[in-house]
């Protein structure tokens, strides 16, 4: 197998965790695999074919044989059989962004323990990252019916069910799932952020404000909660508090495109044109893929009677998004 970055990344994790190594994988490396698909031996560097042939003919077939071969000296152990921690390996691969491999390990963990809420949550999370939303939902729904060994498992599963409902446009169902997550863990920051935004979408401003204020009590430096609370104050025309929370969001996440853009919009509403333009330009600089600041900046120039500047901004947007409908329409409306 030729070593691409992904292949090396996957096998390096396997090497580090499966074999309990403390240094990275070196190439070339060879693995002896049993007829069951299990890795039973690793060879670093050039291999001796005779040694590999001998090893392949002496793969332990029973737990007793494996134990005898694993221990370097005679002795006594309480372990009847050594097992791999598939759940732990799944978590490691998930954390490093290898979702296909993570799903495989979580499936192996479920094979060993079909009632593991942790394995189901992990598998559902891998499906979610893979875009397999139907399978993710079914897996999370199985997880929430089980007992969990870790306190965060079930709140996280409920939160992810809420995310799936929100993405499908079922905001009321999303609210129920986020609230269920918070019943299990009242200070679950992500669920608080998500619930606050769901209330915003339903235009339930008082509930949104109370939920997001709780989120900020839990984590004052959370940029998402500060930004979302600012948007609640924008809706209630409380510009001073909106400014305050937008600036806090940017303090904790300087390259936050939505916060930069909406702070620019707020500056425009309150007659602070130069600061608005500065914000739009900064947003374009740090997040060139984010379209709203291009459109807003072009609109400023168009209203000021500077179609050339507006055209240049829109052309820059079309370099990022060649099929952007609003940019093309705005270009057509500019005077020649």
PyMOL commands that set and color helices and strands:
alter all, ss='L'
color gray80, all
select helices_A, chain A and resi 5-18+49-57+63-70+86-95+99-112+117-130+133-143+152-167+171-184+189-201+205-218+223-235+239-252+257-269+273-286+292-303+307-320+325-333
alter helices_A, ss='H'
color red, helices_A
select strands_A, chain A and resi 29-33+39-44
alter strands_A, ss='S'
color yellow, strands_A
deselect
rebuild
show_as cartoon
